[in-house]
Amino acid sequence: MSESNETNLDKMMERAEVSAKGYFREGFNCSECVFQSFLDLGLTDLPREVIALSSGFGGGIGMTRNTCGALLGAAMSVAAVKGRKDPKAKEDIKERIEELYSEGGIYSIFSSLVKEFEEKYGTVSCKEITDVYPDWHSRERKKNCQSIVGYAAALGVKYALKQI
């Protein structure tokens, strides 16, 4: 990647981070924040209404505190760019499977995204991330989640624009 492209990527990642944190302050859930910031960057031609797809992922999927909603928002953002628009585009089933599982295939992108997130936070579990805050509505928990939302938005942009 050239220095100019790296600079542009850094700027886009920073814009996504700032935007996602702002949406969190406006009452968007963690997944919505990340996905909306991505949509704002114009990296896909999906209609703005697709934000609805991320609404159920807040609080680790409907407040079950399973997989972090911010990470899920990042995965959705990456999928909007790197995902298969037509899984049947390749006529041969072996080619379809290869597209997913091969080295450098679609799954490797998402695997790297999750690993990088997990390296930073030690887990992908909303419960494990937030258990240190006994009061879900505490300012401290919200501030921590806002930071994670910003990081996840930047990470999503990084992987969406990464060359495979």
C-alpha positions in Angstrom: 0.0 0.0 0.0 1.5 3.4 -1.0 2.0 6.1 1.6 -0.8 8.1 0.1 -3.2 5.2 0.3 -2.1 4.5 3.9 -2.8 8.2 4.8 -6.2 8.0 3.2 -6.9 4.8 5.0 -5.8 6.3 8.3 -8.1 9.3 7.7 -11.1 7.1 6.9 -10.5 5.0 10.0 -10.3 8.1 12.1 -13.5 9.5 10.6 -15.3 6.2 11.2 -14.1 6.2 14.8 -15.2 9.8 15.6 -18.5 9.3 13.8 -19.3 6.0 15.6 -18.5 7.5 19.0 -20.8 10.4 18.1 -23.7 8.1 17.2 -23.2 6.3 20.6 -23.7 9.6 22.4 -26.9 10.0 20.3 -28.4 6.8 21.6 -27.6 4.4 18.7 -26.7 0.9 19.9 -23.1 -0.3 19.5 -23.7 -2.2 16.3 -25.7 0.6 14.7 -23.0 3.1 15.6 -20.3 1.1 13.7 -22.5 0.3 10.7 -23.9 3.8 10.4 -20.4 5.4 10.5 -19.4 3.0 7.7 -22.5 3.9 5.6 -21.6 7.6 6.2 -18.2 7.0 4.5 -20.0 6.0 1.3 -18.0 2.8 0.9 -21.0 0.9 -0.3 -24.1 1.7 -2.4 -26.4 0.0 0.0 -29.4 2.1 1.0 -29.3 3.9 4.4 -32.3 1.7 5.6 -30.0 -1.3 5.9 -29.0 0.2 9.3 -32.1 -1.8 10.5 -30.0 -5.0 10.0 -27.8 -4.0 12.9 -30.5 -3.0 15.4 -30.7 -6.5 17.0 -27.0 -6.8 17.7 -26.7 -4.2 20.4 -25.7 -5.4 23.9 -24.2 -8.6 22.5 -27.3 -9.5 20.4 -30.5 -8.2 22.0 -28.8 -7.6 25.4 -27.9 -11.2 25.8 -24.3 -10.0 26.1 -23.0 -12.6 23.8 -20.7 -11.5 20.9 -19.9 -7.8 21.2 -22.3 -5.8 19.1 -19.6 -3.4 18.0 -17.6 -6.3 16.6 -20.7 -7.5 14.8 -21.3 -4.1 13.4 -17.7 -4.1 12.1 -18.2 -7.6 10.5 -21.4 -6.3 8.8 -19.5 -3.3 7.5 -16.8 -5.5 6.1 -19.4 -7.8 4.6 -21.0 -4.9 2.8 -17.8 -4.5 0.8 -16.2 -8.0 0.8 -19.2 -10.2 1.1 -20.6 -12.1 -1.8 -23.4 -10.2 -3.6 -24.4 -13.4 -5.4 -23.3 -16.6 -3.8 -24.3 -18.4 -7.0 -22.1 -16.2 -9.2 -19.6 -19.1 -9.4 -21.4 -22.0 -11.1 -19.3 -24.7 -9.6 -20.0 -25.6 -5.9 -16.3 -26.3 -5.3 -15.5 -22.8 -6.5 -18.1 -21.3 -4.2 -16.6 -23.2 -1.3 -13.1 -22.2 -2.3 -14.1 -18.6 -2.4 -15.0 -18.8 1.3 -12.3 -21.2 2.7 -9.2 -20.6 0.6 -6.2 -18.8 1.9 -7.0 -15.2 1.3 -10.7 -16.1 1.0 -13.6 -14.4 2.5 -13.5 -16.2 5.8 -9.8 -15.3 6.3 -10.8 -11.6 6.3 -13.3 -12.0 9.0 -11.1 -14.3 11.0 -8.4 -11.6 11.0 -10.8 -9.0 12.0 -12.0 -11.0 15.0 -8.5 -12.0 16.0 -7.4 -8.4 16.0 -10.3 -7.3 18.1 -9.8 -10.2 20.5 -6.1 -9.3 20.8 -7.0 -5.8 21.9 -9.8 -6.7 24.4 -8.9 -10.2 25.4 -12.4 -11.5 24.4 -15.2 -10.9 21.9 -17.8 -11.4 24.6 -19.9 -8.4 25.6 -20.4 -10.1 29.0 -16.7 -10.5 29.6 -16.0 -6.9 28.4 -18.8 -5.4 30.6 -18.8 -7.5 33.7 -16.3 -5.2 35.4 -19.2 -2.6 35.4 -21.9 -4.0 37.7 -24.3 -1.2 36.6 -25.1 -1.5 32.9 -26.2 2.1 32.9 -23.1 3.5 34.6 -21.1 6.3 33.0 -18.0 4.2 33.2 -19.5 1.3 31.2 -20.9 3.6 28.6 -17.5 5.4 28.2 -15.8 2.0 27.8 -18.3 0.8 25.2 -18.1 4.1 23.4 -14.3 3.6 23.1 -14.9 0.1 21.8 -17.4 1.3 19.3 -14.9 3.8 17.9 -12.2 1.1 17.7 -14.5 -1.4 16.0 -15.6 1.2 13.4 -12.0 2.0 12.5 -11.2 -1.7 12.4 -14.2 -2.4 10.1 -12.9 0.3 7.7 -9.4 -1.2 7.8 -10.6 -4.6 6.8 -13.2 -3.4 4.3 -10.5 -1.5 2.4 -7.8 -4.2 2.8 -6.7 -5.8 -0.4 -7.1 -9.5 -0.6 
